Amino acid sequence: MWNDETELRARVAGLPLERKVEALTGIDYWRLPAVPEAGLETVVMCDGPAGVFGTTYDERDPSLLFPNPTALSATWDPALTGLAGRLMGAQARAKGAHVLLAPVLNLHRSPVGGRNFESFSEDPLLTARMAAGFVTGIQSAGVAAAVKHFVCNDSETERLRYDVRIGERLLREVYLRPFEAVVEAGAWMIMAAYNRVNGTMMTENERLLGGVLKDEWGFDGVVVSDWTATRTTEASANAGLDLIMPGPNNKWGPKLVAAVRAGDVPESLVDEKVTRLLRLAGRVGALKDGPEPAPAPLPADYRDRLRALAARACVLLTNDGVLPLAAPGSVALIGPNAVSLTAQGRGSSLIHPEHVVEPYDGLRRALGPGTGISLHQGCRPRRLLAALPAEECRDPETGEPGLRLDYLDSGGGLVGSENRRSARLVYAGTLTAETTGIRARGVLTPAETGTHLFSVCGVGVYTLTVGDTSETFTLKPAGDYLDTMTRPPEHRVAVELTAGVPVAIEMRHTRDELFVQLGIAAFGLGYGAPRPDEDAEIEAAVEAARRSDVAVVMVGTDDEGEAEGRDRTGLALQGRQDELVRRVAAANPRTVVVVNASGPMLLPWRDEVAAVLWSWFPGQEGGDAIADVLVGALEPAGRLPTTLPASEAGVPILDVAPVEGVLRYDEEAVGYRAYAEDGVAFPFGHGLGYGRWEYESAAVEGDTVSVTVRNTAERDALEVVQVYAEGPRLAGFATVRAGAGERVTVEVPLDRRTFQDYDTGLPGWRTRPGPHTVLIGRSSADPRLSAEYDPR
């Protein structure tokens, strides 16, 4: 059985060296080889962490799209991240996956971090507890959580190669802290990052992989490389790396066999790696004669659960009483994110959801037929054209909705053909070796006469033909291969079309470097119908706001603005979004702004509007969830897991670009602990909700603070009681619900590690002598009570 060490080692001992080494690398992008003679079945991995990618990016195999991890962290409730993890684990099981590459434990070291939307928080304790809940939830479904990216891979610029220089105390107290917590929670897999730490590649870092992770913390799972992160044979094998992905062509295989034969890598290390792999297989039901994980079906009400999660995560930043909306006669729904909700970020976590509820549809249902709603884009901040609506096209071969995708060999012959219902296509290891070109064809019937825009985004040589117009062009990459997929170059073609007259569209793509090296192709067809100029659209939005009882303006980023592979260049809303908000607010004093973004943005108009609601990337049910919050059906009970700065000048760490390959972590503190008071617009932990709270008393007993609060509002509400040590530094938190006028007492467990320092002289942890004054309140900047705590 998987937990019988003698049995596992006996299975390994019976294998020849070549077979053992073969087990330690993938047979393709997602799968590990079966080793029947050891009872090892094929282990399948898939990406996360906002949903289950599966093994293909294909609209015909959709996945549930969850609120992004920062949104989940805004609930400040590990039970809810556990619920999300359980649902993801259940869907991974349903898709035949054994390992989910999630969660991301890297911190929001800087608000410009491009991949912050995949991470939980700027605080190590909040990240640790929310991640532990998430890992426990995933693994309760019999699926391994592959926790990533170990360690200090907190920004995207040069992420494949930068060298983080960091002191031991900061490394231990801040950046390693969440990883230690998930090991304590029982994580089954850890992913080694691309970067170096203090001069050594993480895939070769024996001190951190073999020393800290395995020996000191007692991690008994598998250490897997990030995809293509392994650059050496002997150094990586000796460091504590157990598995490298993808495969089969990489730095192990025959090279590792030769290194063992030469005495450069002990065969006992190979045996240990295979033993760990068999242990993992036993845990996830991929070991012959091992236990099968208990069934973990998706519940029938999964949509309601995702909707409630998204609403619960919303953070009410300001409110003059306009929210919740009280049956307005008319609403002007305005903004680029009102027309097209950003439900997720972009990168390896990108998935095809089964649907995305748009804000108009959600608000229409929530307000009912008694409220008139008008919809206006207002401004156009997005760089790329929207995706060609494939469902509105016709397949020229069958006449059914969608596009015809043809896969071509070097002579232009047909290798394969299929109907697709998406114009954004990604192929990761799924193209056959003989495929050297791709052709997409469709027929679109325009609804309007005028100038229509068509585009291709991607990398390589393309020919785009629309009717009688044809252009051939080359799109060149601006960064690494992932940057190419997350922020691809675009070429546009303008064509005059007549309403009701069908037009044939064809795109040809010739095999490029990504095709050849990694078996990856990624491209998209874009489309823009005739429309007024931006000035006219803003004027129309302002006039609609002036005529309406309430204006709801939705601004934010898109899945290109927050993406893996690149960091953000600033914190301002793109394009004319700030202008749009200010002009609408001037026209209607009852203006509510919904910010549809994950990473912090500057809100220079925050004091000019009636309310500001932060909705994050809310996932597939986002439109309904936001509407639930606006009308008061559900409370926006989220609290900020990361600081919202007042200006870029006040951000402690704004520049994350390495200098000559080196990224220095010279800070003494991260996030809210490093901000000056005047640099903060909304502090860590802030969130109003719909309750009104009085903090009445607090008492410490042992490692617990008992806090009594009273909800003086006229409705039920939820509070997040937060406890801070000196600094301030988060030391504990708990959620509590109370009815209107109700007084409740909540027990807040204190984190003893918060009151310890890592002493490099010991080396080890040293408790700071007490007693300590702890502050209890509603945020890091809003203490209401204090108490004394002695951690002896």
VOGU-3710 file (C-alpha; in Angstrom, 3 decimals, decimal comma):
1> mwndetelra> 0,000/0,000/0,000  1,039/3,626/-0,517  1,869/4,203/3,157  3,812/0,956/3,586  7,393/2,145/3,128  8,778/-1,383/3,018  6,355/-2,306/0,239  7,116/0,845/-1,763  10,865/0,350/-1,515  10,519/-3,297/-2,517
11> rvaglplerk> 8,690/-2,236/-5,675  11,507/0,181/-6,496  14,242/-2,367/-5,789  12,857/-4,679/-8,442  13,308/-2,134/-11,244  16,383/-1,717/-13,453  18,025/1,717/-13,387  16,764/2,684/-16,842  13,183/1,954/-15,853  13,468/3,947/-12,642
21> vealtgidyw> 14,862/6,969/-14,454  12,197/6,694/-17,142  9,524/7,094/-14,447  10,936/10,462/-13,387  10,083/12,506/-16,462  6,926/13,073/-18,471  5,977/11,257/-21,634  4,386/14,476/-22,891  3,255/17,857/-21,602  0,990/16,525/-18,841
31> rlpavpeagl> 1,460/12,779/-18,280  3,945/10,554/-16,492  4,714/7,073/-17,833  3,128/3,975/-16,391  5,508/1,407/-14,885  3,317/-1,705/-14,642  5,997/-3,871/-13,064  6,012/-1,501/-10,071  2,234/-1,101/-10,099  2,537/2,527/-11,233
41> etvvmcdgpa> -0,248/3,701/-13,507  -0,142/6,830/-15,658  -0,296/9,980/-13,533  -1,962/12,972/-15,211  -1,332/16,582/-14,231  -3,297/19,693/-15,146  -2,983/23,389/-14,473  -4,847/25,647/-12,024  -5,352/27,674/-9,819  -8,614/29,440/-10,789
51> gvfgttyder> -10,090/26,316/-12,317  -9,053/22,997/-13,827  -7,276/23,495/-17,149  -7,455/19,824/-18,081  -4,898/18,620/-20,605  -6,127/20,758/-23,516  -7,291/24,351/-23,899  -10,522/23,530/-25,669  -13,934/25,169/-25,507  -15,497/21,741/-26,100
61> dpsllfpnpt> -14,181/20,611/-22,719  -15,050/23,560/-20,462  -14,155/23,929/-16,808  -15,593/25,783/-13,866  -14,044/29,237/-13,574  -13,616/30,274/-9,943  -12,962/33,695/-8,452  -9,217/34,256/-8,709  -7,098/33,312/-5,668  -6,706/36,921/-4,511
71> alsatwdpal> -10,499/37,138/-4,468  -10,723/33,922/-2,461  -8,203/35,368/-0,029  -10,411/38,451/0,357  -12,918/36,230/2,173  -10,369/35,806/5,003  -11,957/32,404/5,570  -9,837/29,240/5,094  -13,023/27,171/5,069  -14,058/28,919/1,858
81> tglagrlmga> -10,710/28,354/0,154  -11,153/24,766/1,299  -14,553/24,676/-0,412  -13,048/26,065/-3,620  -10,222/23,535/-3,434  -12,651/20,665/-2,903  -14,702/21,702/-5,953  -11,560/22,017/-8,091  -10,336/18,650/-6,889  -13,685/17,103/-7,773
91> qarakgahvl> -13,547/18,510/-11,287  -9,925/17,406/-11,709  -11,018/13,872/-10,783  -13,839/14,086/-13,315  -11,339/15,102/-16,014  -9,054/12,193/-15,196  -6,327/14,269/-13,531  -4,387/13,194/-10,454  -2,433/16,415/-9,817  -3,631/20,032/-9,911
101> lapvlnlhrs> -0,838/22,570/-10,358  -2,064/24,912/-7,637  -2,038/26,938/-5,457  0,478/29,746/-6,020  2,101/30,780/-2,739  4,282/33,602/-4,009  3,508/36,893/-2,296  2,303/40,240/-3,605  5,786/41,644/-3,057  4,936/44,525/-5,382
111> pvggrnfesf> 1,532/45,670/-6,639  2,867/45,580/-10,218  3,468/41,820/-10,115  1,876/40,507/-13,296  0,861/37,204/-11,771  -0,418/38,530/-8,452  -3,947/37,534/-9,453  -2,910/33,881/-9,048  -1,526/34,491/-5,550  -3,354/35,045/-2,283
121> sedplltarm> -1,968/38,080/-0,508  0,891/40,365/0,446  0,911/38,909/3,973  2,632/35,598/4,785  0,214/34,558/7,550  -2,943/35,253/5,552  -1,387/33,468/2,567  -0,344/30,530/4,745  -3,769/29,958/6,273  -5,766/30,487/3,093
131> aagfvtgiqs> -3,402/28,253/1,120  -3,500/25,515/3,754  -7,287/25,468/3,479  -7,064/25,341/-0,314  -4,565/22,458/-0,295  -6,635/20,504/2,211  -9,715/21,001/0,034  -8,050/19,822/-3,178  -6,531/16,761/-1,549  -9,782/15,823/0,185
141> agvaaavkhf> -11,000/14,957/-3,326  -8,100/12,538/-3,845  -6,114/14,933/-6,051  -2,624/16,184/-5,237  -2,053/19,908/-4,850  1,207/20,939/-6,530  2,134/24,023/-4,520  4,160/26,567/-6,479  6,568/28,315/-7,111  9,216/27,405/-4,521
151> vcndseterl> 10,574/30,049/-3,817  10,961/33,843/-4,367  9,354/33,771/-7,828  7,227/36,792/-6,937  7,461/38,813/-10,171  7,509/38,089/-13,892  10,220/40,258/-15,454  13,049/37,866/-16,426  11,383/35,263/-14,209  13,020/32,369/-16,044
161> rydvrigerl> 16,500/33,446/-15,018  16,708/36,176/-12,380  18,761/35,645/-9,248  17,059/36,715/-6,013  19,573/37,890/-3,428  17,940/37,673/-0,022  18,958/37,428/3,612  18,142/34,303/5,592  15,895/36,025/8,120  13,674/37,684/5,489
171> lrevylrpfe> 13,573/34,449/3,501  12,453/32,434/6,530  10,041/34,899/8,122  8,276/36,060/4,966  8,803/34,124/1,746  9,221/30,558/3,033  6,486/30,921/5,631  3,489/29,967/3,436  5,329/26,951/2,005  6,154/25,701/5,484
181> avveagawmi> 2,472/26,002/6,405  1,264/23,887/3,475  3,863/21,232/4,233  2,448/21,136/7,771  -1,024/20,853/6,188  0,134/17,766/4,270  0,780/18,974/0,700  1,682/16,102/-1,635  3,701/18,010/-4,257  5,878/21,141/-4,395
191> maaynrvngt> 6,991/22,818/-7,632  10,528/24,204/-7,865  10,623/27,606/-9,561  12,571/28,889/-12,565  14,655/31,472/-10,746  17,854/31,389/-8,736  18,068/32,155/-5,030  21,395/33,510/-3,817  23,139/32,302/-6,940  21,686/28,784/-7,257
201> mmtenerllg> 18,887/27,669/-9,576  15,915/26,493/-7,550  15,867/23,196/-9,459  19,478/22,724/-8,265  19,153/24,283/-4,811  20,176/21,473/-2,479  20,054/23,699/0,609  16,412/24,657/0,056  15,045/21,515/-1,642  16,939/18,803/0,164
211> gvlkdewgfd> 17,847/20,710/3,309  14,967/22,965/4,333  12,037/21,370/2,505  12,771/17,675/2,905  15,121/17,317/5,868  14,071/20,201/8,121  10,346/20,327/7,377  9,938/16,605/6,712  8,205/16,953/3,339  7,451/13,420/2,094
221> gvvvsdwtat> 5,904/14,309/-1,259  7,293/14,909/-4,739  9,317/17,935/-5,847  8,547/18,653/-9,510  10,249/21,208/-11,717  8,358/24,055/-13,265  7,877/23,326/-16,952  11,274/23,443/-18,785  12,958/24,816/-15,628  15,577/22,047/-15,331
231> rtteasanag> 18,871/23,049/-16,963  21,262/20,383/-15,642  21,469/16,660/-14,987  23,739/15,943/-12,018  23,132/19,172/-10,081  19,338/18,926/-10,259  19,253/15,211/-9,454  21,527/15,643/-6,430  19,694/18,725/-5,121  16,407/17,076/-4,201
241> ldlimpgpnn> 14,385/17,476/-7,398  12,301/14,321/-7,951  10,521/14,836/-11,244  11,078/17,026/-14,297  8,441/18,203/-16,725  7,537/18,183/-19,494  8,985/15,236/-21,368  10,255/13,129/-22,835  13,232/15,140/-24,120  14,929/16,920/-21,229
251> kwgpklvaav> 17,997/16,829/-18,965  17,366/13,453/-17,335  16,533/10,232/-19,189  19,692/8,673/-20,709  21,828/11,517/-19,320  20,796/10,690/-15,767  21,402/6,980/-16,341  24,915/7,827/-17,531  25,495/10,084/-14,513  24,523/7,268/-12,149
261> ragdvpeslv> 26,753/4,796/-13,995  29,631/7,291/-13,735  29,108/7,685/-9,987  28,074/11,348/-10,244  24,569/10,668/-8,889  23,998/7,939/-6,262  21,457/5,350/-7,378  19,995/5,558/-3,879  18,823/9,094/-4,728  17,041/7,776/-7,803
271> dekvtrllrl> 15,423/5,112/-5,625  14,212/7,764/-3,199  12,680/9,787/-6,036  10,791/6,786/-7,398  9,625/5,884/-3,881  8,202/9,377/-3,489  6,477/9,040/-6,856  4,921/5,715/-5,855  3,771/7,259/-2,571  2,099/10,057/-4,542
281> agrvgalkdg> 0,488/7,538/-6,896  -0,923/5,665/-3,922  -2,426/8,831/-2,516  -4,205/9,716/-5,766  -5,348/6,238/-6,783  -2,721/5,561/-9,467  -1,002/2,635/-7,734  -2,108/-0,885/-8,547  -3,536/-2,674/-5,514  -3,569/0,654/-3,680
291> pepapaplpa> -6,673/2,303/-2,229  -9,005/4,242/-4,491  -9,787/7,750/-3,195  -13,328/8,206/-1,967  -15,781/9,493/-4,587  -15,793/13,286/-4,936  -18,633/14,270/-7,269  -19,380/17,884/-8,107  -22,456/19,003/-6,160  -25,525/19,884/-8,199
301> dyrdrlrala> -25,522/23,447/-6,836  -21,941/24,259/-7,900  -23,045/27,396/-9,772  -24,713/28,771/-6,651  -21,543/28,077/-4,677  -19,324/29,879/-7,179  -21,747/32,803/-7,212  -21,740/33,022/-3,414  -17,927/32,832/-3,314  -17,619/35,690/-5,806
311> aracvlltnd> -20,088/37,861/-3,887  -18,473/37,076/-0,535  -15,093/38,196/-1,911  -16,304/41,643/-3,027  -14,856/44,468/-0,941  -16,922/47,583/-0,293  -14,316/50,350/-0,124  -16,598/53,387/0,279  -20,348/53,898/0,568  -22,321/57,054/1,320
321> gvlplaapgs> -25,493/54,997/1,712  -26,296/54,513/-1,967  -25,694/50,767/-1,571  -27,514/48,507/-1,479  -29,619/49,885/-4,312  -33,244/50,438/-3,338  -35,347/49,631/-6,426  -34,174/52,454/-8,703  -36,420/53,275/-11,635  -33,480/53,508/-14,027
331> valigpnavs> -29,810/52,525/-14,051  -27,099/53,523/-16,506  -24,609/50,643/-16,642  -21,406/52,097/-18,053  -17,825/51,143/-18,769  -15,617/48,723/-20,697  -15,902/46,073/-17,980  -19,688/46,465/-17,917  -19,767/45,463/-21,580  -17,202/42,674/-21,182
341> ltaqgrgssl> -16,463/41,395/-17,682  -12,893/40,296/-16,966  -13,547/36,980/-15,279  -9,929/35,739/-15,156  -6,313/36,671/-15,803  -4,193/35,217/-18,575  -1,388/32,685/-18,635  -1,006/28,997/-17,956  -4,046/29,244/-15,662  -6,338/30,397/-18,498
351> ihpehvvepy> -9,322/28,108/-18,965  -12,434/27,876/-21,106  -15,404/28,361/-18,754  -18,761/26,844/-19,536  -20,105/30,418/-19,592  -19,470/33,881/-18,137  -22,400/35,861/-16,726  -22,087/39,463/-17,905  -22,986/42,354/-15,550  -25,969/43,509/-17,622
361> dglrralgpg> -27,576/40,074/-17,456  -26,949/39,780/-13,728  -28,303/43,246/-12,955  -31,304/42,688/-15,205  -32,257/39,588/-13,224  -31,532/41,171/-9,839  -33,504/44,387/-10,397  -36,387/42,873/-12,318  -38,648/44,389/-14,971  -39,443/47,472/-12,898
371> tgislhqgcr> -36,012/49,004/-13,511  -34,853/50,259/-16,883  -31,182/49,530/-17,612  -29,152/51,073/-20,419  -25,692/49,773/-21,340  -22,837/51,980/-22,583  -19,169/51,135/-23,113  -17,996/54,710/-22,656  -14,334/54,193/-23,542  -12,076/51,641/-25,202
381> prrllaalpa> -8,901/50,968/-23,203  -8,127/47,505/-24,555  -5,241/46,941/-26,956  -6,586/43,901/-28,775  -9,804/43,559/-30,688  -12,394/41,363/-29,031  -12,392/37,749/-30,155  -14,238/37,003/-33,374  -17,634/35,644/-32,223  -17,172/32,099/-33,505
391> eecrdpetge> -20,705/31,089/-32,522  -22,026/33,759/-34,907  -19,921/32,415/-37,783  -20,764/29,452/-39,989  -18,526/26,508/-40,739  -18,073/26,558/-44,564  -17,963/22,741/-44,689  -20,995/21,849/-42,567  -22,968/25,083/-42,176  -23,064/24,641/-38,402
401> pglrldylds> -22,032/27,459/-36,059  -18,296/27,905/-35,567  -15,048/27,846/-37,496  -13,442/25,093/-39,557  -9,886/24,351/-38,378  -7,688/22,491/-40,856  -4,294/21,053/-39,871  -1,846/20,984/-42,765  1,396/19,179/-43,589  4,441/20,739/-45,269
411> ggglvgsenr> 2,907/20,240/-48,709  -0,404/21,821/-47,751  -2,132/18,458/-47,464  -4,825/17,894/-44,875  -3,654/16,132/-41,687  -6,912/16,676/-39,829  -9,957/18,935/-39,641  -12,505/19,882/-36,989  -15,197/22,383/-36,049  -14,308/24,820/-33,244
421> rsarlvyagt> -16,500/27,294/-31,379  -13,703/29,617/-30,263  -11,508/32,097/-32,123  -8,824/32,100/-29,396  -6,889/28,851/-29,775  -4,022/27,333/-27,808  -2,342/24,030/-28,631  0,076/22,753/-25,965  1,616/19,452/-26,991  -1,507/18,386/-28,914
431> ltaettgira> -0,335/18,992/-32,496  0,967/16,030/-34,466  4,572/16,039/-35,691  3,473/16,277/-39,332  1,372/19,384/-38,690  3,286/22,401/-40,004  0,416/24,788/-40,630  -3,089/25,642/-39,460  -5,954/27,122/-41,447  -9,074/28,641/-39,883
441> rgvltpaetg> -12,141/29,291/-42,049  -15,567/30,737/-41,393  -18,417/32,778/-42,841  -19,669/35,880/-41,009  -22,842/37,786/-41,834  -22,372/41,374/-40,596  -25,233/43,165/-38,900  -24,075/46,641/-39,942  -22,777/48,363/-43,051  -19,439/50,131/-42,729
451> thlfsvcgvg> -15,790/49,585/-41,864  -15,234/46,318/-40,023  -11,929/45,423/-38,384  -10,462/41,921/-38,400  -7,211/40,900/-36,756  -4,804/38,109/-35,967  -2,809/38,004/-32,737  -0,003/35,541/-32,169  3,533/34,881/-33,400  4,667/33,612/-36,787
461> vytltvgdts> 3,721/34,044/-40,430  0,031/34,543/-41,193  -2,194/35,226/-44,163  -5,577/36,785/-43,356  -8,219/36,902/-46,080  -11,605/38,584/-45,648  -13,675/38,526/-48,817  -11,474/39,971/-51,565  -8,973/41,519/-49,126  -5,873/39,472/-48,302
471> etftlkpagd> -2,700/40,343/-46,379  0,354/38,268/-45,439  2,411/39,390/-42,446  4,874/38,230/-39,800  4,222/38,781/-36,102  7,390/38,686/-34,002  7,663/37,872/-30,275  8,509/40,626/-27,818  9,562/38,396/-24,904  9,709/34,760/-23,814
481> yldtmtrppe> 7,321/32,127/-25,128  4,739/32,715/-22,400  4,823/36,469/-22,918  4,045/35,701/-26,549  0,847/33,953/-25,491  -0,211/36,453/-22,826  0,546/39,675/-24,716  0,788/38,720/-28,375  1,412/41,185/-31,203  -1,609/41,955/-33,382
491> hrvaveltag> -2,158/42,830/-37,039  -5,436/44,430/-38,155  -7,157/44,549/-41,522  -9,991/47,007/-42,283  -12,706/45,820/-44,668  -15,841/47,552/-45,966  -18,845/45,242/-45,553  -22,580/45,442/-46,190  -25,165/44,418/-43,610  -26,706/41,026/-44,324
501> vpvaiemrht> -24,151/40,026/-46,977  -22,064/37,006/-45,841  -18,282/37,272/-46,093  -15,735/34,446/-46,083  -12,868/34,649/-43,582  -9,697/32,584/-43,804  -6,496/32,639/-41,764  -3,384/30,564/-42,483  -0,629/30,126/-39,906  2,796/28,729/-40,762
511> rdelfvqlgi> 4,754/26,756/-38,199  7,007/28,945/-36,046  9,653/28,470/-33,344  7,123/27,685/-30,607  5,622/25,079/-32,898  9,005/23,441/-33,424  10,588/23,643/-29,955  7,642/23,100/-27,626  4,790/21,837/-29,762  2,868/24,991/-28,835
521> aafglgygap> 0,729/27,164/-31,079  -1,345/30,077/-29,838  -3,247/32,607/-31,905  -6,527/34,438/-32,072  -8,864/36,001/-34,589  -10,270/39,373/-33,563  -13,208/41,412/-34,778  -14,622/44,899/-34,357  -17,928/46,087/-35,829  -18,409/49,713/-36,938
531> rpdedaeiea> -18,801/52,052/-33,974  -18,764/55,754/-33,027  -15,496/57,375/-32,020  -14,493/57,315/-28,349  -15,486/60,938/-27,673  -19,019/60,207/-28,851  -19,199/57,054/-26,726  -18,150/58,946/-23,596  -20,705/61,684/-24,299  -23,448/59,078/-24,716
541> aveaarrsdv> -22,497/57,442/-21,409  -22,490/60,762/-19,547  -25,876/61,701/-20,964  -27,310/58,311/-19,969  -25,986/58,809/-16,427  -27,568/62,246/-16,244  -30,986/60,814/-17,167  -30,816/57,826/-14,769  -31,554/57,417/-11,077  -28,234/55,620/-10,534
551> avvmvgtdde> -25,072/55,207/-12,598  -22,977/52,052/-12,181  -19,563/52,425/-13,802  -17,442/49,306/-14,242  -13,750/49,890/-14,893  -10,638/47,795/-14,427  -8,154/45,658/-16,279  -8,473/42,797/-18,732  -6,839/39,400/-19,084  -3,954/41,005/-20,948
561> geaegrdrtg> -3,356/43,711/-18,350  -2,815/41,110/-15,630  -1,019/38,125/-17,057  1,702/35,587/-16,512  4,970/36,357/-18,250  5,081/40,126/-17,735  4,756/42,630/-14,914  2,549/45,683/-15,096  4,148/48,982/-16,085  2,091/51,088/-13,673
571> lalqgrqdel> -1,004/51,244/-11,489  -3,185/53,709/-13,411  -6,336/52,528/-15,152  -5,642/52,257/-18,858  -7,012/54,611/-21,481  -9,674/57,142/-20,548  -11,291/55,204/-17,704  -10,485/57,799/-15,018  -11,945/60,519/-17,226  -15,066/58,421/-17,766
581> vrrvaaanpr> -15,604/57,938/-14,023  -15,147/61,624/-13,249  -17,465/62,816/-15,986  -20,188/60,345/-15,042  -19,854/61,265/-11,355  -20,185/64,951/-12,234  -23,394/64,163/-14,132  -24,950/61,945/-11,442  -24,126/62,180/-7,707  -25,450/58,624/-7,232
591> tvvvvnasgp> -22,547/57,030/-9,101  -21,306/53,620/-7,971  -17,952/52,431/-9,322  -17,217/48,715/-9,554  -13,517/47,968/-10,034  -13,090/44,726/-11,976  -9,383/44,110/-11,359  -7,209/41,899/-9,212  -3,998/43,869/-8,766  -4,103/47,272/-7,040
601> mllpwrdeva> -5,103/50,247/-9,178  -4,984/53,962/-8,446  -8,424/55,448/-7,785  -7,900/59,242/-7,977  -11,687/59,863/-8,054  -12,461/57,743/-4,975  -13,800/60,729/-3,011  -15,922/61,969/-5,931  -18,304/59,005/-6,198  -21,044/57,635/-3,958
611> avlwswfpgq> -19,562/54,150/-3,540  -16,619/52,039/-4,674  -16,884/48,252/-4,846  -13,901/46,024/-5,670  -15,016/42,837/-7,450  -11,657/41,214/-8,372  -11,733/38,674/-11,230  -14,944/37,006/-10,056  -15,087/33,940/-12,303  -17,905/32,610/-14,427
621> eggdaiadvl> -20,781/33,721/-12,167  -19,374/37,233/-11,769  -22,236/39,191/-13,317  -24,814/37,629/-11,007  -22,548/37,915/-7,952  -21,874/41,616/-8,496  -25,583/42,238/-9,001  -26,394/40,327/-5,794  -24,071/42,648/-3,899  -25,334/45,850/-5,526
631> vgalepagrl> -28,959/45,116/-4,632  -28,143/43,725/-1,173  -29,190/40,120/-1,764  -25,689/39,170/-0,596  -23,236/41,173/1,482  -19,862/42,338/0,139  -18,105/40,932/3,195  -14,602/40,795/1,704  -11,580/42,499/3,248  -8,504/43,607/1,335
641> pttlpaseag> -5,731/40,975/1,281  -3,385/43,543/-0,241  -2,912/47,295/0,189  -4,410/49,753/-2,299  -1,899/52,611/-2,607  -2,777/56,282/-2,941  -0,090/56,906/-5,555  2,793/55,155/-7,239  5,203/57,395/-5,339  4,080/55,828/-2,068
651> vpildvapve> 4,586/52,204/-3,121  7,512/50,632/-1,219  8,491/48,271/-4,059  7,465/49,493/-7,503  10,463/48,450/-9,608  10,823/44,678/-9,983  13,210/44,687/-12,939  16,425/42,751/-12,232  19,703/44,614/-12,658  22,217/42,546/-14,618
661> gvlrydeeav> 20,171/39,473/-13,787  20,017/40,163/-10,037  16,826/41,012/-8,139  17,673/42,237/-4,658  15,179/41,610/-1,877  16,582/44,358/0,347  13,302/45,165/2,073  12,835/44,758/5,805  9,084/44,244/5,409  6,544/43,585/2,660
671> gyrayaedgv> 3,140/45,064/1,891  1,253/47,049/4,519  4,148/46,840/6,966  6,304/48,861/4,563  3,841/51,604/3,550  3,871/55,096/5,013  0,443/56,159/6,255  0,043/58,848/3,583  0,863/56,339/0,846  -2,273/54,276/1,452
681> afpfghglgy> -5,685/54,810/-0,118  -7,255/51,724/1,482  -5,314/49,669/4,042  -4,731/45,950/4,268  -7,767/44,324/5,889  -10,165/47,161/4,975  -13,748/46,478/3,942  -17,025/48,050/5,053  -19,607/45,388/4,322  -23,230/46,190/5,089
691> grweyesaav> -22,907/45,892/8,869  -21,980/48,499/11,494  -19,744/47,128/14,211  -18,965/48,104/17,769  -15,971/46,413/19,395  -16,845/45,989/23,054  -14,202/43,860/24,785  -11,213/41,583/24,295  -9,478/39,095/26,585  -6,514/36,775/26,060
701> egdtvsvtvr> -6,380/33,242/27,380  -3,477/31,095/26,294  -2,984/31,565/22,558  -6,528/32,801/21,922  -8,130/36,236/21,973  -11,843/36,340/22,786  -13,422/39,380/21,147  -16,982/40,586/21,685  -18,535/42,695/18,934  -22,038/43,981/18,231
711> ntaerdalev> -23,699/44,549/14,871  -25,659/47,792/15,163  -26,965/47,652/11,581  -30,532/46,745/10,675  -29,531/43,592/8,797  -27,459/40,476/9,317  -23,793/41,021/8,548  -20,388/39,368/8,688  -17,293/40,785/10,346  -13,633/39,811/10,007
721> vqvyaegprl> -12,003/40,384/13,385  -8,282/41,025/12,932  -5,512/40,906/15,529  -2,139/42,583/14,970  1,171/42,413/16,796  3,638/45,274/16,908  4,636/46,609/13,536  1,767/46,098/12,745  1,973/42,439/11,819  -1,057/40,192/11,357
731> agfatvraga> -1,198/37,706/14,243  -4,655/36,179/13,837  -8,109/36,601/12,332  -11,561/35,059/12,411  -14,932/35,666/10,793  -18,167/36,016/12,714  -21,769/36,592/11,665  -24,323/38,493/13,725  -27,947/39,431/13,252  -29,243/42,979/13,438
741> gervtvevpl> -28,422/44,350/16,889  -26,841/41,065/17,973  -23,794/40,820/20,242  -21,430/37,887/19,564  -18,082/36,660/20,869  -15,508/35,157/18,533  -12,356/33,214/19,393  -9,305/34,354/17,411  -6,357/31,924/17,516  -3,010/33,712/17,668
751> drrtfqdydt> -0,088/32,638/15,527  2,898/32,009/17,785  5,341/32,307/14,880  4,339/35,972/14,507  5,984/36,570/17,879  9,213/34,841/16,883  12,289/35,927/14,944  14,539/33,693/12,912  17,938/33,828/14,580  20,658/33,045/12,046
761> glpgwrtrpg> 23,117/32,578/14,888  21,317/29,570/16,380  20,144/28,895/13,630  16,471/28,643/14,476  13,408/30,419/15,807  13,574/32,580/18,925  10,476/33,850/20,751  10,531/37,558/21,516  10,016/38,036/25,269  6,604/39,368/26,272
771> phtvligrss> 4,169/40,510/27,240  3,123/41,978/23,891  0,336/44,436/23,199  -1,944/43,124/20,476  -4,353/45,408/18,637  -7,802/44,156/17,651  -9,817/45,876/14,965  -11,275/46,092/11,489  -8,056/46,532/9,480  -4,324/47,078/9,869
781> adprlsaeyd> -5,062/50,800/10,234  -8,261/50,656/12,312  -7,582/49,231/15,797  -10,542/49,284/18,184  -9,268/47,353/21,235  -6,011/46,155/22,749  -4,921/43,311/25,000  -1,748/41,809/26,451  -0,345/38,509/25,186  2,640/36,575/26,480
791> pr> 3,665/33,695/24,167  5,720/31,876/26,823
//
